[in-house]
Amino acid sequence: MKNTVEENIEHPKLSLIKVIARVVLITLGALLMAVGLEVFLVPNYVVDGGITGISIMLAHLSGLRLGVFLFLLNLPFVYLGYKQIGKTFAISTTYGITMLSFFTVILHHAEAFTDDVLLATVFGGMLIGIGVGIVIRSGGALDGTEILAILISKKAPLSVGNIVMFFNFFILGTAGFVF
């Protein structure tokens, strides 16, 4: 078996306090995103971008829970993140996606906060943005598209934002046909 530089890297040990803080913050971020999705966006047929948007469309078409698709579709990106970014990132991301999937299943039958699409979009988007921001600041991710964009930006002369926008253009365009 061939040794590579990545296999020999020692990951710094986190203190128990830092691990607990990371777990609490990632859990909070996943909960905020799940509330934004299941209480605001999904009941009003508003689609998010990225793997989350694809998951929303597949859940709508198949009748299966959103959490199932969020978990399954993000797994390949977690593996890619593990290989390219590191073990700690992959563990944090796996935990975040698992919590997001769990919370969306739990909140699936929650009543929509509003049926005003504009209001739902604003509040749902704010909750999702805050939740994703907390998770990213804590060393994880909740959507595989961002992982892919980070890796592509290292090899292409495009920013992460431009790559995500490109992906979301096609995802949101497809949503127009689904909904």
Salt bridges, closest charged atoms under 4 A:
GLU38 OE1 - HIS108 ND1 3.73
